[in-house]
Amino acid sequence: MMDDKVRILVVDDEKVVRDGCDRVLTGKGYIVLTAENGQQAMDNLGSEPVDIILLDLKMPVMGGEEVLDKVGQQYPDIPVIIITGHGTIDTAVECMKKGAYDFITKPFQVDQFVIIINRAADKRRLEQQARRFQEQNVRNLYDLDLEKSRLKTIINCMANGVMVTNRNMEIVLHNPALMRLLEISGKIENPMPVTRIIENDSLLKTLKEMQSGESPENKLVSQEIRLDNNTIRAISAPAIGPDDGVVGTVTVLEDISAFKQLDEMKSDFVNMVAHELRSPLVSIRQQNSVLVEGLAGPLAEKQEEFLKRGVKKIDQLLELIKELLEIAKIEAGKHVQHLIPLDMEQIIKDTMALMKPRSDAKGIKLTSSFEDLRQIHADPKTIEEVFTNLITNAINYSPDSGTVDVSAKGLGEYIEIKVADTGVGIVPEELPKIFDKFYRVKHPKTREVMGTGLGLAIVKGIVDAHNGKIDVESVPDKGTTFRILLPVIDTDE
């Protein structure tokens, strides 16, 4: 049985032939329609779908040859099988020259008859399937052309430059914004070698690595490049084909010159304000200290209390100014200045010794452990600042009688340092923000902890400047662990 049953129209003036065809073909799963003459057949074709026609040549009203002509003109896709007697075989052959598919002689041999019908049915199915594929292909081509037109319109309207390359490092798609960014006035025709318009070695190296598959297929590479007097941010990604292979690259270029200038102006402003504020604050603090120490005469108890509060607030402002200047140095790339071989075990022990009075005051236990440590190239002052910040935070954010543990061990080409506490922890949604400038974790138990929100930003800046990495894990009400990786000195150098 077939999924889509084939409909066969048997046209013969002999009832016995019509009935015989109906019986045999219905048993084979076909749907059979019958007509006594040519005119009735044409009427049926106009009212019902038909896939195959079995056509007798000699009939009253309208003969088979006339029907064949009309079917050829009006229904050229329907295969026509001629039913003929021995006396009209020559006529049947002539009919095949006019477009008939085949002929069958009376009386029928059932097996041969069924073979011819099945062959005609297969032909009909294949032609219909081919027609559907062709129609689908036309629709797909139309949709593809429409999507291509939409994509081109979107890309051309983008303010950022877009550049698409193929496997041969040739530009196959670009937009007017790219031409403006690269200050190219003439028209370029795709495809063309990317080296004709891009001369930046760093960007070209990135594109080649993506083409060769050296970069992960899902990796985005963001880099800043200089083009004449402009600073351009280029974000590149591999273009993946249907077989999941790299077929090219897509690069979006954005002019960030104005943002860079604003950032420089901001840094200059912060530096200026910090320097201008620090001198008068130091002077005021010195004068207040003179008064607090009684060098300008005795003070009443209330006066001394107010002056001490003032000195404390001035100290907080001076600390903020110090951290602002450190952030400015980090952003300018000037924070790490003296790289020397360092023994991290000694650095950590010295820092913990400085922190011990503070931890003892809160009843917090400080512990440490070291394993297979090698020296690193680092700036002693800034590395000490990293662990001073992390251990201070761990003490401040841990409840009384808690524990702060610092561990360091060799890990291949790095040393791994962990600072773990049993404090209030950090909720998951706040973890991605803790290294942002001026961001402080909000927790009702730590409202009394004073801070500027710059400490962890400074820590991350210092670690990054040493080609290291810092990350954090935390469980609310259980504790927080900061993990730092720092490269060790290569003994083969």
C-alpha positions as CSV (number, residue, x, y, z in Angstrom):
1,M,0.0,0.0,0.0
2,M,1.2,3.5,-0.8
3,D,1.0,6.6,1.5
4,D,-0.4,8.8,-1.2
5,K,-2.6,6.7,-3.4
6,V,-2.3,7.1,-7.1
7,R,-5.5,7.9,-9.0
8,I,-5.9,6.2,-12.3
9,L,-8.6,7.1,-14.9
10,V,-9.5,4.1,-17.2
11,V,-11.1,5.3,-20.4
12,D,-12.7,2.5,-22.5
13,D,-16.0,1.9,-24.1
14,E,-16.0,-1.8,-23.1
15,K,-17.4,-2.3,-19.6
16,V,-15.5,-5.6,-19.2
17,V,-12.2,-3.8,-19.7
18,R,-13.1,-1.0,-17.2
19,D,-14.2,-3.5,-14.6
20,G,-11.2,-5.7,-15.1
21,C,-8.8,-2.8,-14.7
22,D,-10.7,-1.6,-11.6
23,R,-10.5,-5.0,-10.0
24,V,-6.8,-5.5,-10.6
25,L,-5.6,-2.0,-9.8
26,T,-7.8,-1.5,-6.7
27,G,-6.2,-4.8,-5.4
28,K,-2.8,-3.2,-5.8
29,G,-3.7,-0.1,-3.8
30,Y,-4.7,2.3,-6.6
31,I,-7.8,4.5,-6.8
32,V,-9.6,3.8,-10.0
33,L,-11.9,6.2,-11.9
34,T,-13.7,5.1,-15.2
35,A,-15.1,6.8,-18.3
36,E,-17.0,5.3,-21.2
37,N,-15.7,7.7,-23.9
38,G,-13.3,10.6,-24.5
39,Q,-15.7,13.3,-23.7
40,Q,-16.6,11.8,-20.3
41,A,-12.9,11.4,-19.6
42,M,-12.2,15.2,-20.3
43,D,-15.1,16.0,-18.0
44,N,-13.6,13.9,-15.3
45,L,-10.2,15.5,-15.7
46,G,-11.8,18.9,-15.2
47,S,-13.5,17.9,-12.0
48,E,-11.1,15.4,-10.2
49,P,-7.3,15.0,-9.8
50,V,-5.9,12.2,-11.9
51,D,-2.3,10.8,-11.9
52,I,-2.4,8.3,-14.8
53,I,-4.7,7.8,-17.8
54,L,-5.4,4.4,-19.4
55,L,-6.8,5.4,-22.8
56,D,-8.5,3.2,-25.4
57,L,-8.0,4.4,-29.0
58,K,-11.3,3.3,-30.6
59,M,-14.3,4.9,-28.8
60,P,-17.5,6.7,-29.7
61,V,-18.2,10.4,-29.2
62,M,-14.4,11.3,-28.9
63,G,-11.6,8.9,-29.9
64,G,-8.4,8.2,-28.0
65,E,-6.1,10.2,-30.4
66,E,-8.2,13.3,-29.9
67,V,-8.2,12.8,-26.1
68,L,-4.4,12.4,-26.2
69,D,-4.0,15.7,-28.1
70,K,-6.3,17.5,-25.6
71,V,-4.5,16.0,-22.5
72,G,-1.1,16.9,-24.0
73,Q,-2.2,20.5,-24.2
74,Q,-4.2,20.8,-20.9
75,Y,-2.5,18.2,-18.6
76,P,1.0,17.6,-20.0
77,D,2.3,16.1,-16.7
78,I,-0.2,13.2,-16.6
79,P,1.3,10.0,-18.2
80,V,-1.0,8.4,-20.8
81,I,-0.9,4.6,-21.4
82,I,-2.6,3.6,-24.6
83,I,-4.9,0.5,-24.5
84,T,-4.8,-1.0,-28.0
85,G,-5.8,-4.1,-29.9
86,H,-3.4,-6.0,-32.2
87,G,-4.8,-4.2,-35.2
88,T,-4.0,-0.7,-33.9
89,I,-0.4,-1.2,-32.6
90,D,1.0,1.0,-35.4
91,T,-1.4,3.7,-34.2
92,A,-0.3,3.2,-30.6
93,V,3.3,3.7,-31.6
94,E,2.4,6.9,-33.4
95,C,0.6,8.0,-30.2
96,M,3.8,7.5,-28.2
97,K,5.6,9.7,-30.7
98,K,3.0,12.3,-29.8
99,G,3.6,12.0,-26.1
100,A,2.0,8.8,-24.8
101,Y,4.0,7.2,-22.0
102,D,3.5,3.5,-23.1
103,F,0.9,1.2,-24.6
104,I,-0.8,-2.1,-23.5
105,T,-2.3,-4.6,-25.9
106,K,-5.5,-6.4,-25.4
107,P,-6.1,-8.9,-23.9
108,F,-3.9,-7.9,-20.9
109,Q,-1.3,-10.1,-19.2
110,V,-1.9,-9.0,-15.6
111,D,1.8,-9.1,-14.6
112,Q,3.0,-7.1,-17.5
113,F,0.0,-4.7,-17.1
114,V,0.9,-4.1,-13.4
115,I,4.5,-3.5,-14.2
116,I,3.7,-0.8,-16.7
117,I,1.2,0.8,-14.3
118,N,3.8,0.8,-11.4
119,R,6.4,2.2,-13.7
120,A,4.1,5.0,-14.7
121,A,3.1,5.6,-11.1
122,D,6.8,5.9,-10.1
123,K,7.4,8.3,-12.9
124,R,4.4,10.4,-11.7
125,R,5.6,10.4,-8.1
126,L,9.2,11.4,-9.1
127,E,8.0,14.2,-11.3
128,Q,5.7,15.5,-8.6
129,Q,8.5,15.2,-6.0
130,A,10.9,17.0,-8.4
131,R,8.4,19.7,-8.9
132,R,7.9,20.1,-5.1
133,F,11.7,20.3,-4.7
134,Q,12.0,22.9,-7.4
135,E,9.2,25.0,-5.9
136,Q,10.9,24.7,-2.5
137,N,14.2,25.6,-4.0
138,V,12.6,28.7,-5.6
139,R,11.1,29.6,-2.2
140,N,14.4,29.0,-0.5
141,L,16.3,31.1,-3.0
142,Y,13.7,33.9,-2.6
143,D,14.0,33.7,1.2
144,L,17.8,33.6,1.0
145,D,17.8,36.7,-1.2
146,L,15.3,38.4,1.1
147,E,17.5,37.6,4.2
148,K,20.6,38.7,2.3
149,S,18.9,42.0,1.5
150,R,17.8,42.5,5.1
151,L,21.3,41.6,6.4
152,K,22.9,44.0,4.0
153,T,20.5,46.8,5.0
154,I,21.1,46.2,8.7
155,I,24.9,46.1,8.3
156,N,24.9,49.2,6.1
157,C,22.9,51.1,8.7
158,M,25.3,50.1,11.6
159,A,27.5,52.9,13.0
160,N,30.3,50.4,13.7
161,G,32.4,49.0,10.9
162,V,31.8,45.4,9.9
163,M,34.3,43.2,8.0
164,V,33.7,39.5,7.1
165,T,36.5,37.4,5.6
166,N,36.5,34.0,4.0
167,R,39.0,31.1,4.4
168,N,41.4,32.8,2.1
169,M,41.7,35.9,4.2
170,E,39.7,37.9,1.7
171,I,37.0,40.4,2.6
172,V,33.6,39.2,1.3
173,L,31.4,41.7,3.1
174,H,31.9,45.1,4.5
175,N,29.8,48.2,5.2
176,P,30.2,52.0,4.7
177,A,31.1,52.5,8.4
178,L,34.2,50.4,7.9
179,M,35.3,52.6,5.0
180,R,34.8,55.7,7.1
181,L,36.8,54.3,10.0
182,L,39.7,53.3,7.8
183,E,39.4,56.6,5.9
184,I,39.1,54.9,2.5
185,S,37.4,57.1,0.0
186,G,37.5,54.8,-3.1
187,K,35.1,51.9,-3.7
188,I,36.4,48.4,-3.1
189,E,35.1,45.3,-4.7
190,N,34.6,42.1,-2.8
191,P,36.4,39.7,-2.5
192,M,39.7,41.4,-1.9
193,P,42.7,40.5,0.3
194,V,42.3,41.9,3.9
195,T,45.9,43.1,3.9
196,R,45.0,45.7,1.3
197,I,43.0,47.8,3.8
198,I,44.2,46.4,7.2
199,E,47.9,46.9,8.1
200,N,47.7,46.3,11.9
201,D,49.9,43.2,12.6
202,S,48.0,42.4,15.8
203,L,44.6,42.2,14.2
204,L,45.9,40.3,11.2
205,K,47.6,37.8,13.5
206,T,44.3,37.3,15.4
207,L,42.4,36.7,12.1
208,K,45.0,34.2,10.9
209,E,44.8,32.3,14.2
210,M,41.0,32.1,13.9
211,Q,41.3,30.9,10.3
212,S,43.8,28.2,11.2
213,G,41.6,26.9,14.1
214,E,44.3,27.8,16.7
215,S,41.7,29.8,18.6
216,P,38.6,28.2,20.2
217,E,35.6,28.3,17.9
218,N,33.5,30.2,20.4
219,K,36.2,32.7,21.4
220,L,35.7,36.4,21.0
221,V,38.9,38.5,20.8
222,S,38.7,42.2,21.7
223,Q,41.8,44.3,21.1
224,E,42.6,48.0,20.8
225,I,44.5,49.1,17.7
226,R,45.8,52.4,16.5
227,L,44.8,53.7,13.0
228,D,46.5,57.0,12.4
229,N,45.4,59.2,15.3
230,N,42.3,57.1,16.2
231,T,42.0,54.3,18.7
232,I,39.8,51.5,17.4
233,R,38.3,48.6,19.3
234,A,38.2,45.5,17.1
235,I,36.1,42.5,18.3
236,S,36.7,39.4,16.1
237,A,35.0,36.0,16.1
238,P,35.3,32.9,13.9
239,A,32.5,32.3,11.4
240,I,31.3,28.7,11.7
241,G,30.0,26.8,8.7
242,P,27.3,24.1,8.4
243,D,29.9,21.4,9.2
244,D,31.0,23.2,12.4
245,G,34.3,24.2,10.8
246,V,35.8,27.7,10.6
247,V,34.9,29.2,7.2
248,G,36.1,32.8,7.9
249,T,35.9,35.6,10.5
250,V,33.6,38.4,11.5
251,T,35.1,41.6,12.9
252,V,33.3,44.6,14.3
253,L,35.3,47.8,14.6
254,E,34.4,50.7,16.8
255,D,36.1,54.1,17.2
256,I,36.7,54.6,20.9
257,S,39.0,57.6,20.6
258,A,36.5,59.9,22.3
259,F,36.1,57.5,25.2
260,K,39.8,57.2,25.6
261,Q,40.1,60.9,25.8
262,L,37.3,61.1,28.4
263,D,39.0,58.4,30.4
264,E,42.3,60.3,30.3
265,M,40.5,63.5,31.3
266,K,38.9,61.6,34.2
267,S,42.2,60.2,35.4
268,D,43.8,63.6,35.2
269,F,40.9,65.1,37.1
270,V,41.1,62.5,39.8
271,N,44.9,63.0,40.2
272,M,44.5,66.7,40.4
273,V,41.7,66.6,43.0
274,A,43.5,64.0,45.0
275,H,46.8,65.9,45.1
276,E,45.0,69.2,45.8
277,L,43.0,67.7,48.7
278,R,45.8,65.8,50.3
279,S,48.0,68.7,51.2
280,P,45.4,70.8,53.1
281,L,44.0,67.6,54.8
282,V,47.5,66.6,56.0
283,S,48.0,70.2,57.3
284,I,44.6,70.1,59.1
285,R,45.4,66.7,60.6
286,Q,48.7,67.9,61.9
287,Q,47.1,70.9,63.6
288,N,44.3,68.7,65.1
289,S,46.9,66.2,66.4
290,V,48.8,69.1,68.1
291,L,45.5,70.0,69.8
292,V,44.7,66.4,70.7
293,E,48.1,65.8,72.2
294,G,47.7,68.9,74.4
295,L,50.7,70.8,73.0
296,A,48.6,73.9,72.6
297,G,47.1,73.7,76.1
298,P,44.8,71.4,78.0
299,L,41.5,70.4,76.5
300,A,38.2,69.6,78.1
301,E,37.0,66.0,77.7
302,K,34.3,66.9,75.2
303,Q,36.7,69.0,73.1
304,E,39.2,66.2,73.0
305,E,36.5,63.7,71.9
306,F,35.3,66.0,69.0
307,L,38.9,66.5,67.8
308,K,39.6,62.8,67.9
309,R,36.5,62.2,65.7
310,G,37.7,64.8,63.3
311,V,41.1,63.2,63.1
312,K,39.5,59.9,62.4
313,K,37.4,61.3,59.5
314,I,40.5,63.0,58.1
315,D,42.3,59.7,58.2
316,Q,39.5,58.1,56.2
317,L,39.6,60.9,53.6
318,L,43.4,60.5,53.3
319,E,43.0,56.7,52.8
320,L,40.4,57.4,50.1
321,I,42.8,59.8,48.4
322,K,45.6,57.3,48.6
323,E,43.5,54.6,47.0
324,L,42.3,56.9,44.3
325,L,45.9,57.7,43.4
326,E,46.8,54.0,43.4
327,I,43.9,53.2,41.1
328,A,45.0,56.0,38.7
329,K,48.6,54.6,38.7
330,I,47.2,51.1,38.0
331,E,45.1,52.4,35.1
332,A,48.1,54.2,33.7
333,G,50.2,51.1,34.0
334,K,52.7,52.7,36.4
335,H,51.8,50.8,39.7
336,V,54.2,47.9,39.4
337,Q,57.7,49.4,39.2
338,H,60.4,47.3,40.9
339,L,60.2,43.6,40.0
340,I,62.6,41.4,42.0
341,P,62.7,37.7,43.0
342,L,60.4,37.3,46.0
343,D,59.9,34.6,48.6
344,M,56.1,34.5,49.0
345,E,56.2,32.6,52.2
346,Q,58.1,35.4,53.9
347,I,55.9,38.1,52.4
348,I,52.7,36.3,53.7
349,K,54.2,35.6,57.2
350,D,55.3,39.3,57.5
351,T,51.8,40.5,56.5
352,M,50.1,38.1,58.9
353,A,52.4,39.3,61.7
354,L,51.2,42.9,61.1
355,M,47.6,41.8,61.1
356,K,47.8,39.7,64.3
357,P,47.0,42.6,66.7
358,R,43.8,43.3,64.8
359,S,42.8,39.6,64.6
360,D,43.5,39.1,68.3
361,A,41.3,42.1,69.1
362,K,38.4,40.3,67.4
363,G,39.3,36.8,68.7
364,I,39.9,35.6,65.2
365,K,42.4,32.8,64.6
366,L,45.0,33.4,61.8
367,T,46.5,30.2,60.3
368,S,48.8,29.6,57.3
369,S,50.3,26.7,55.4
370,F,52.9,26.5,52.6
371,E,53.9,23.8,50.1
372,D,56.4,23.5,47.3
373,L,56.8,27.3,46.8
374,R,59.1,28.8,44.2
375,Q,60.1,32.5,43.8
376,I,58.2,34.9,41.7
377,H,59.2,38.2,40.0
378,A,57.1,40.9,41.8
379,D,57.1,44.3,43.3
380,P,57.4,43.8,47.1
381,K,55.4,46.9,48.1
382,T,52.4,46.2,45.9
383,I,52.4,42.4,46.6
384,E,52.3,43.2,50.3
385,E,49.4,45.6,49.6
386,V,47.5,42.7,48.0
387,F,47.7,40.5,51.1
388,T,47.2,43.4,53.5
389,N,43.9,44.2,51.7
390,L,42.7,40.6,51.5
391,I,43.6,39.6,55.1
392,T,42.1,42.9,56.5
393,N,38.9,42.3,54.6
394,A,38.8,38.7,55.9
395,I,39.2,39.9,59.5
396,N,36.6,42.7,59.1
397,Y,34.0,40.5,57.5
398,S,34.4,37.5,59.9
399,P,32.5,37.2,63.1
400,D,34.3,37.3,66.4
401,S,36.1,33.9,67.1
402,G,36.2,33.1,63.4
403,T,39.1,31.8,61.4
404,V,41.2,33.3,58.6
405,D,43.4,30.8,56.7
406,V,46.1,31.7,54.2
407,S,47.6,28.9,52.2
408,A,50.2,28.9,49.4
409,K,51.4,26.0,47.2
410,G,53.2,25.4,44.0
411,L,51.0,24.6,41.0
412,G,53.1,23.9,38.0
413,E,54.2,27.2,36.4
414,Y,52.2,29.2,39.1
415,I,51.9,29.4,42.8
416,E,48.4,29.4,44.2
417,I,47.5,31.5,47.2
418,K,44.2,31.3,49.0
419,V,42.8,33.6,51.6
420,A,39.8,31.9,53.2
421,D,37.6,33.2,56.0
422,T,34.5,32.0,57.9
423,G,32.7,35.3,57.5
424,V,29.3,36.5,56.3
425,G,30.0,35.5,52.7
426,I,28.7,37.0,49.5
427,V,25.5,36.3,47.6
428,P,26.0,34.9,44.1
429,E,24.5,38.0,42.3
430,E,27.1,40.2,43.9
431,L,30.2,38.1,43.1
432,P,30.7,39.5,39.6
433,K,30.8,43.1,40.9
434,I,33.1,42.9,43.9
435,F,36.2,43.9,41.9
436,D,34.4,47.0,40.5
437,K,35.6,50.4,41.8
438,F,33.6,51.8,44.7
439,Y,31.4,48.6,45.0
440,R,30.8,47.3,48.5
441,V,29.0,44.2,49.5
442,K,25.7,45.0,51.2
443,H,25.1,43.0,54.4
444,P,23.4,44.1,57.6
445,K,26.2,42.5,59.7
446,T,28.9,44.6,58.1
447,R,27.4,48.1,58.1
448,E,29.9,49.2,60.7
449,V,32.9,48.2,58.6
450,M,34.4,51.3,57.0
451,G,35.8,51.3,53.5
452,T,36.0,53.0,50.2
453,G,35.1,50.1,47.8
454,L,38.5,50.5,46.1
455,G,40.5,47.8,47.9
456,L,39.6,44.8,45.8
457,A,39.8,46.9,42.6
458,I,43.4,47.8,43.6
459,V,44.1,44.1,44.4
460,K,42.9,42.9,41.0
461,G,44.8,45.7,39.3
462,I,48.1,44.6,41.0
463,V,47.5,40.9,40.3
464,D,46.8,41.6,36.6
465,A,49.9,43.8,36.4
466,H,51.9,40.8,37.6
467,N,50.3,38.6,34.8
468,G,48.4,36.8,37.4
469,K,44.7,35.9,38.0
470,I,42.3,36.4,40.9
471,D,38.9,34.8,41.5
472,V,36.6,34.3,44.4
473,E,34.2,31.7,45.7
474,S,31.7,32.4,48.5
475,V,28.8,30.8,50.3
476,P,26.5,33.2,52.3
477,D,26.9,32.8,56.0
478,K,29.7,30.3,55.5
479,G,32.7,32.3,54.3
480,T,34.7,33.5,51.3
481,T,37.8,32.3,49.6
482,F,40.0,34.5,47.3
483,R,42.3,32.5,45.0
484,I,45.3,34.1,43.4
485,L,47.6,32.6,40.7
486,L,51.0,34.2,40.2
487,P,53.6,33.0,37.6
488,V,56.8,31.6,39.1
489,I,60.3,32.4,37.9
490,D,61.3,30.2,34.9
491,T,64.4,28.4,36.0
492,D,65.3,27.6,32.4
493,E,65.8,31.3,31.5
